[in-house]
Amino acid sequence: MEGQGRMATPSTGRTPAPSAERLHQDWDELSRFADPDLDGWTRTVFSEAYQASREFIRGRMEDAGLSVTVDAAGNLVGRLAGRAPGAPALMTGSHTDTVRSGGRFDGVVGVLGAIEVVRALREAGISLQRDLIVVDFFGEETNEFGLGCLGSRALAGDLGPAHFDRTDPTGTHLGQRYTGSGLDPDRAMTADWGRREPIHRYVELHVEQGPVLEERGSEIGVVTAIAGIERLLARFAGRQDHAGTMPMGDRRDALVAASEAVLAIRREGCGAPVYGVATTSRVDSQPGSPNVVPGSTSLYAELRSIDPDWLSSAKQRLAQEISAKAAEYGVAAEIEWRHDNDVVPADPDIQDVVAATADELGLTWEAQPSGATHDAAHIARLCPAGMVFVPSQAGRSHCPEEFTSTEHIEKGVRVLASTLVALDPL
């Protein structure tokens, strides 16, 4: 990345100028849609708050001049017609669902920011040659079924029957939740307009969700790659006994075996040679009584890295170490890996254009990988894709404290708008 991109000058000689005031107002209004019984902002997929928020987003898209539809996968799709009908379209967007007790910025920056790009283009009198498609992707956040990026997966042709057979802790199938929300699982699997209609380029604006940009004083992140994710479910089968009478050396404690696994997972992440992390997110132990030695335990964890070789070797090492350590405690370990997404390099040309755009706008930028997954990871199967990051205060994300200033968001929207203009020429 050498800071030189194929920048285009709009025929009007003007550049898009997003409104910080409008962005701030949009944030305030969208923030009203959240589960009132939870801290922070909760709009999980299939929830009433999420459904209501998407009606708000649809209204904002229409007010901006977009023609709006909802596809069979639940994606909210707005289109600004270009001057060359039939030319491969530009696409941008992100998501507006959140994790439980999450924040107001993750994903939302890319949707409200894209809508503001459309307003700014029209106000500047800039008419693109290509259609511009703005998407609020359905259900990006990982849910109780252990699957994220539902809408973008469908567009990429990576949503199949096995996914809809997944169950949540209550035994409900994902397909049932789709049906209950008015979506047909069979039709969702054929929502492949992104493969039938050529897409020229995809650029996603997002908060960094980490501390690098803020720590280095950079205003824009040029994303180089999106980390691959491997998720682990480990089940430990020991023996349930009386906690007051069974001697320590005779126990087959499933929770102790799982605790050893937690530490092994952390060690693996700390030893990653390139960017890599490892996280245990949940441990469930049965029967959960204070006077009973745990007889069974389930552990949920994940590995993330931009190095596919490390991901592969780390999976093997962990499976061996977890099983061997559990055996020392007389506990059987069953290891199941679920592949979430591959490592996805960002398109080099888009990286160059984003960097050159930031330079022309007088903004400082930093090249960096993304440890979080994004809809861009799946849309990259359809067309060259890239991402633009803006700073996250103290690197906090997926929590109520998540915050990015309107000033930083406005700068990111400026970069997104000018990047799309630069990528537009036929």
N, C-alpha and C positions, 0 to 999 in steps of 0.2 A: 504494500500500500504506500504509494509515493505522493499522496496528496494531489493527484491530478486526475480529474474525471472528465467525462464528456458532458460538460455543462452546456445547456441550451438557453438562449435568451428569448423570452416570450416576444411574440410579434408586436405586442403593444408597447414593449420597452418597459413594462412595469413588473414588479415582483409581488407575490402574494404576501399580504400583511395580516396575519391572524390577530384577533382581538383578545387580549388578556382578560378584559372585563367579561366578555361573553363566555370564555372558558370557565372563569370563576363562577359565573351564574349557573352554567350547566352542571358544574360539580356540586354546587349547593342543592340544586333541585334533584339530581340523581341520587344524592346521599340520603334523601328521605325514604328511599325504598330499601328497607332492611328489616330483618326479623327483630321485632321489639323485645323479644325475650332473651336475646343474646347480646354480649358486649360487642362493641365495634360495629362492623358492617357485615351482615350475613345475607347473601343472596345466592344460596346454593342452587344448583340445577334442579329443576322440577318443583321448586318452592313457589309459594304464592308471591313472595317479594320479588323473585326473579321474573316471574311472568309479568307482574305489574311494571317492573322497571323496563322491560323490553317494549312495552307499549309507549312508554315515555321516549325511549330511543327511536322508535319508529316515527313518532311525531317530530322529533328533532331532525331526523333524516329528511322527512318530507318538507319541513319548513326550510331546510337548506337547499331544496330544489332537486332532491334525489327521487327517482322512481323506485318504490320499495316493494319487495316481495319477501315471503318466508318460504324457503325451499323445503323439500321433503325431509331434510335432516334437522330442521329447526333453525337453520342459519337465517339471520335477518340480513337481507341483501339490498343495498341501495345502489342505484346506477345513475351516473351523470353521463349523458350521451355526448360522444365526441363528434368531430367533423368528418371522420372516416369510418362509417359504419362497416362492420365486418373485420376491422383490424383487430389483432389480439389486444385485449384490454389490459390496462394497469389495474392492480388490486392493492388495497390496503385495508387495515382494520385490526381488530383484536377481540377481546371478550369483556363482558360486564358481569359475569358471575364471580362469586368470591368463595374463599374457604370459610369455614365456620369462624365467627369472631375475627374476621379479617379486616382489611383496610379499604380505603376509598380510591386507591390509585392503580393498583395492579390490574392491568388489562384495560381499565377504563380510559387511561391516557391515550391508548391506541384507537379507541372508538370515538370518544368525544373529540380527540385531536384530529381524526380523519374527517369528521363532520365539519370541524372548523376550517380544514383545508379547503373543502368544497365552497364554503362561504367566502373564504379569502380569494379563491380563484375567480369566483363570479364577481366579487366587488372590484377586483383588479382588471376585470375585462379580459381575463385569460381564458381562451377556449382551447381545450386540449384536442389533439387529433384523435386520440384513442378514447374509448369509453373509460371512465374511472369507476371502479366497483369498490364500494365501502361495505365491509362485512363485520357484523357483530356475531362472531362464531358461537355456536351453541355449546354450552357446557365444557369450557376449557379446563377448569380445575378438576383435579382428581377427586372422585366421589367415593361413596361407600361401596361401590362396586369395583374399586381399584383401577379405574380407567378414566383418563382425561382426554381432552381435545376431541370430544365426540363429534362436533360439527365439522372440523377440519379433517378428521379421519375419514368421515363419510365422503367428503369431496375428493379426497385422495384415493378412494376405493379401498380403504383399510379398516372398514367397519363391517364385520361379518356375523354369521349366526352364533359362533362361539362367544362373541362379545355379549350378545343379547341373552345368552344362557347364564351369564355370571349372576351370582346372587349376593345380596347384602347380608348383614348379620341377622336379619329377620327371616331370611329365606326367600325374599322377594326377588324375582328375576328382573334384570335390567329392561328386558322387553316389556314387562308389565308396567314399569314406570313410564316408558315411552307412551304406551297405550293410554295410561291414565292421564297423560299430559296432552292428549290429542294428536300424538305422532304415531304413524304406522311404521313399526320396525322394518317390515319388508320394503316399504318405499324409501325409508331412510338409507338402506343399503344401496339404493340405486340413484341417490342424489349426487350424480357424478357430472353435473354440468361443467365443473371445473376441468374435467377431462375431455368433454365434448366440445367445449368452447375454449379455443386457445387463449392462454393468459400470457401476456408479454413479460411482466415483472411483478413481483410482490414485495412490498416494503412495509414493515410493521414497526410502529413507534411503541415504546414500552418503558416503564421505569426499570432502572437497573436491578433493584431488589438486593443490592449489595453495597459495600462502602467505598469501592475503588474510585469512582468519579469524584465523590466529595473529598476523599482523602488527598487526591492528586490535584484538586482544583480544576478539573476538566468539566466543561459544560455539556459535552456530547460524547456518547460512547458509540464507536463503530464496531458492531458485533462481527467477530471473525468465525464463530462456530457455536452451535447449540449442543450442549452435552447430551450424550446418550444416557439412558436410564435403565437399570436392571433392578427389579423389585424382588425381595425375598420374603417367603413365608416359611418359617421353620416351626415344626410341631414337635414338642418334646413329650414323650410318654414315659413317665416314671412309675412310682407306686404311692398310693395314698395311704398314710399311716397316722397314728396318734402322735401329735407333736410333743406331748409330754412324756411319752413312754418309749418311743423308738430311739435308740442310741444314735448319735450323730454318724458314726462310722457305718451303720447298717442302713442308712436311708438311701432311697433312690429319688432324690428331690428334683423334680422337673424344673422348678423355678431357679434353682442354683445352676443347673446346666444352661438354662436360658441366659442367666446373668453372665456366665462366662462368654456366651455368644455375643452379648452386647459389647463387652470389652474387646473381643476379637474384631468385631465390625469397626469399632472406633480406631483400633490400631491400623487396620487396613487402610482406612481413609487418611489417617495421618501420614502414612508412608507412600502415598501416591506420588510418582515422580513428576507428573505434569499436573494440570488442574484435575483434581479428583476429590470427592467427598463421600463419606459413608455415614448413614444415619439410621438409628433404630428409633422408630416413631411410636411403637405400641407393643406392650407385653400383656397378654391376658392369661391369668393363672386360675386353675380350678382345683378344689372347690372354693377357695377364697375365704375359708374359715380360719380364724386365728389359732385354733388348736388342731389343725390338720396339716400334715406335710403335703405340699402340692403334688398331685399325681399327674397333671397334664398342664402344659403351658404352650401358648402360641406366641410367636414373635414376628413382628412385621418390620422390615428394614428396606433400605435401597442403597444402591451405588450410583454415582453420577460422575462422568468424566468426558473430556473431549478426546481421550486416548482409548480407542477401541481395544487395543491389545491389553491395556491394564484392566479394563472392564472384564475381559474374558479370563485373564489369569487370576484376578481377584475373586471371581466367582468360584473358580476351582479351589483356590486356597481356602476360602471361607468354608466351603462345603466339607472339605477334608478336616479342617481344624474344629469346626463345630461338632461334627459327628464323633471325632476322636475324643474331644474333651467331654462330651456328654456320656460316652461309653465309660470313662473313668468314674463317673458317678452312678453307673448302672442304669443310665437313661438312654432310651432309643431316640434318635433324631431323624425326622423326615424333612428333607430339604426340597422346596419347590421354588423355582425361579420363574418370574413373569417378565418377559421383555416388554418394555414400554415404548422406547423409540431408539433408533440408531443415532450415532453422532452425525450431525448435519453441518457441514461447512457452509458458511454464508458465501454467496456468489462474489467472486473477487471483483468483478466489474462494478457491482452495486456498492461494495465496500469503498472502491475508489471514488465513485460519484458522491457518496455520503460525506467522505472525508473532504473532497474538493468543495462541496457545498458549504460545509462548516467553515472551511478556510475563507471562502468568498463572503460569507456572512460575518466574518470576524469572530468566530466562536472557537474556543479551544476544544480539542477532541482527543480521545484515547481509544486505541484499538484494544478490544477485550473479548474474551469468550463469554458465553452465557451459561451459567450453571443451572438455570431454570429452563424448563421446556416451554415451548410456545407453539401456537398454531402454525407459525412459520416453519416449524420442523416438518410438518405434514404437507403444507402447501409447496414446499421445496420439491416435492415429487412431481408437481405439475408444471413448474416454471422456475427460473432463477429467482432466488429469494434473499432478502437481506433485512437487517434490523437496525434501528436507531434507538439508543438508550439515553435517558435523562437521569440525573442523580436522584438517589433516594437518601433522605436525611438519616444519618447514622447507619445507613445500610439496612434499616429495619423494613421488613415486609411480612405479609401473611399474619399481621397483627394489627390491633387498633391504632398503634403508634405510627404505622406506615404513613409517610408524608413526603410529598414533593411540592416545592413552591410553584405558584402560578407562573412566576418569572421563568423558571426552568422549563416548565411545560410549554410555555409560549415559544421559547427558543427551539425546543424539539419539534413543535408544529411547523415553525418556519423552515427547519431543515427538511422535514418530511415533504412539505409543499414544494420547495425548490428542487428536491430530489426527484419527485414525480414529474415535474416540468422538464427536468433534464433527461429523464428516461422516456419522454413522450414521443420525440420525433420518429417518423416512419423511416 
